[in-house]
Amino acid sequence: MASPKRRPAASAPALPKARAPVPASADHRELYAGLIRLHVLHHASKEAVYGLAMIDELGHHSYELSAGTLYPILLGLEQKVVRAG
């Protein structure tokens, strides 16, 4: 009777690059969006803010977001500024 063949041990998978976790609950998503708004406002107080540049800047702080996430946040901030007058 032949003995069963053993498979070679698999190497451990590479760990992903550390990044800010994407919040799961609605409360966490709101907090995450609030932190992004705060970061945007910090930069807007110093200079003009542009979407792609902000995505790059937020990426330096381990935020991973797309234009589809950032632009609604920027629009909401802009509308609040217009309403405030």
N, C-alpha and C positions, 0 to 999 in steps of 0.2 A: 504494500500500500504506500502510495506516494504522500509525502508530507505537504501540507498546504504552503504555498509561496507567501512569503511575508513582503509586504509593501515597505519601501524605504520610508523612513520618518520624514514627514513634511516639515519644511522650514517654517518658522513663525512668520506670519504676514507682517509686512511693514506697517508701522504705526502711521496714521494720517497726521498731516501737519496740524498743529494746534490752531484752533480758531474759536471764535465766539459761537456757542451753541445756538441753534435756532430754537426759540421758545416754543413749547407745545401748547400751553393753555392760552386762552384769550387774555388773561391778566398779564402773563409773561410777554405775549406779543405786544401788548400796549406799552409795557415797560421798555421793551426792546426798541419800539418805534420812538418812545420818548427820549431814550438815550441818543438815538440817531438825530432827532430834532435838536437836542441840546448841543450836540457836536456841530451840526450845521449852523445853528445860531451863533456859536462861538466864532466860527470862521466868517460868517456874514457880518459880524460886528467889526471885522478887520478889513475885509475886502469883498468884492463881488463873488458870488458863489455860482458855479456852473456844475451841472449834473455829473458829467463824466469825471471832472476833476475831483468832485466830492466822493464819487465811488472809489477812485484811486486813494484819496486821503483816508477814507474810512477803512479801506483795505489794509493800510499801514497799521491800523489799530485792531486788526483781526476781525473786522466786520466783513461778511461776505454777502453782498446784496446786489441785485440787478437794477437796471434802470426802471423796470416795472415795479420795483419796491420803492426806490428813492423818489422818482418823479411825482407820485401822488403825495408823498410827504412834503416835497418842495412846493407843490401846488397849494396844499392846505396851509402851509406857512405863509405863502404869498397872499392868499385870500384873507387870512387873519390880519396881515399888515394893511391891506387895502381897506378892510372894514374898520380898523382902528384909526385910520385916517391920516 
